[in-house]
Amino acid sequence: MLLMKSQKNVKSRCCDYHRTTMPLNPIELIWAQMKGYVARNNTTVKLQDGRQLLKNSISKISSKNWENAIKHVMAEEEKFWTLDNLIEETLDPIIISLEDEESDDDAFLPDDNDVVI
């Protein structure tokens, strides 16, 4: 979350909502289908027609649409788990030794003449 301060107002802004929630939320996929239907069929741009299109879009959503949305979410979740495992396998062998016999420990310490900021 990002906080922005302009004079006396403090505003809060979250990260891109759709990119973070849509892949793992089947209702967002269904909502996107409904909005797409309304957008494709909205020729008059009148509120009353938009309401009717929304009702029509609800009736067009079937159990098969829900099944596909849930399968898609499960596949996306599996991709995330696979990616997480790959990252873990890559990072696990990386070992950073803080005490190396060959390094000169005093080289990184400030001398009396150095200014530490």
C-alpha positions as CSV (number, residue, x, y, z in Angstrom):
1,M,0.0,0.0,0.0
2,L,1.2,3.4,-0.9
3,L,0.5,6.5,1.2
4,M,0.6,9.8,-0.4
5,K,0.6,13.1,1.5
6,S,-0.4,16.4,-0.2
7,Q,-0.6,19.3,2.2
8,K,-3.3,18.3,4.7
9,N,-4.7,15.3,2.9
10,V,-3.4,11.8,3.3
11,K,-4.4,9.4,0.5
12,S,-4.0,5.7,0.4
13,R,-3.5,3.8,-2.9
14,C,-3.2,0.0,-3.2
15,C,-1.3,-1.8,-5.9
16,D,-3.1,-2.8,-9.2
17,Y,-6.1,-4.7,-7.9
18,H,-6.8,-6.8,-11.0
19,R,-3.2,-8.1,-11.4
20,T,-3.0,-9.2,-7.8
21,T,-6.4,-10.7,-7.3
22,M,-7.8,-11.9,-10.6
23,P,-5.7,-15.0,-11.2
24,L,-6.7,-16.6,-7.9
25,N,-10.3,-15.5,-7.6
26,P,-13.0,-17.2,-9.7
27,I,-15.6,-14.6,-9.0
28,E,-13.4,-12.0,-10.6
29,L,-13.2,-14.1,-13.8
30,I,-17.0,-14.3,-13.8
31,W,-17.4,-10.6,-13.2
32,A,-15.0,-10.0,-16.1
33,Q,-17.2,-12.1,-18.3
34,M,-20.3,-10.1,-17.3
35,K,-18.6,-6.8,-17.8
36,G,-17.4,-8.0,-21.2
37,Y,-20.9,-8.9,-22.2
38,V,-22.2,-5.5,-21.2
39,A,-19.4,-3.7,-23.0
40,R,-19.9,-5.7,-26.2
41,N,-23.6,-5.2,-26.3
42,N,-24.0,-1.7,-24.9
43,T,-24.9,0.3,-28.0
44,T,-27.0,3.1,-26.5
45,V,-24.9,3.9,-23.4
46,K,-28.1,4.6,-21.4
47,L,-28.4,3.6,-17.7
48,Q,-31.6,1.7,-18.1
49,D,-30.2,-0.3,-21.1
50,G,-27.0,-1.0,-19.0
51,R,-29.1,-2.4,-16.2
52,Q,-30.9,-4.7,-18.6
53,L,-27.6,-5.8,-20.1
54,L,-26.3,-6.6,-16.6
55,K,-29.3,-8.7,-15.9
56,N,-28.9,-10.5,-19.2
57,S,-25.2,-11.1,-18.5
58,I,-26.1,-12.8,-15.2
59,S,-28.5,-15.1,-16.9
60,K,-25.8,-16.0,-19.4
61,I,-23.4,-17.3,-16.7
62,S,-23.8,-21.0,-16.5
63,S,-22.4,-23.7,-14.1
64,K,-20.0,-24.5,-16.9
65,N,-18.6,-20.9,-16.7
66,W,-18.1,-21.4,-13.0
67,E,-16.5,-24.8,-13.5
68,N,-14.1,-23.3,-16.0
69,A,-13.3,-20.3,-13.8
70,I,-12.5,-22.6,-10.9
71,K,-10.3,-24.9,-13.0
72,H,-8.5,-21.8,-14.3
73,V,-7.8,-20.6,-10.8
74,M,-6.6,-24.0,-9.7
75,A,-4.2,-24.1,-12.7
76,E,-2.9,-20.6,-11.9
77,E,-2.4,-21.6,-8.2
78,E,-0.4,-24.7,-9.4
79,K,1.8,-22.4,-11.5
80,F,2.4,-20.2,-8.4
81,W,3.4,-23.2,-6.4
82,T,5.7,-24.5,-9.1
83,L,7.3,-21.1,-9.4
84,D,7.7,-20.9,-5.6
85,N,9.4,-24.3,-5.6
86,L,11.8,-23.2,-8.4
87,I,12.7,-20.0,-6.5
88,E,13.3,-22.0,-3.3
89,E,15.5,-24.5,-5.2
90,T,17.5,-21.7,-6.7
91,L,18.0,-19.7,-3.5
92,D,18.6,-22.6,-1.1
93,P,22.2,-23.3,-2.4
94,I,23.2,-19.7,-2.2
95,I,25.3,-19.3,1.0
96,I,26.9,-16.1,1.9
97,S,29.8,-16.5,4.4
98,L,30.1,-13.4,6.6
99,E,33.5,-14.5,7.9
100,D,36.0,-15.3,5.2
101,E,39.5,-16.2,6.2
102,E,40.9,-14.6,3.0
103,S,39.2,-11.2,3.4
104,D,40.7,-8.3,5.3
105,D,38.1,-7.4,7.9
106,D,39.8,-4.1,8.7
107,A,39.5,-2.9,5.1
108,F,35.8,-2.1,5.6
109,L,36.1,-0.4,9.0
110,P,36.6,3.4,9.0
111,D,40.0,4.8,9.8
112,D,40.5,7.7,12.3
113,N,40.7,10.1,9.3
114,D,37.5,8.8,7.6
115,V,34.2,10.6,7.9
116,V,31.3,8.4,8.6
117,I,28.0,9.8,7.3
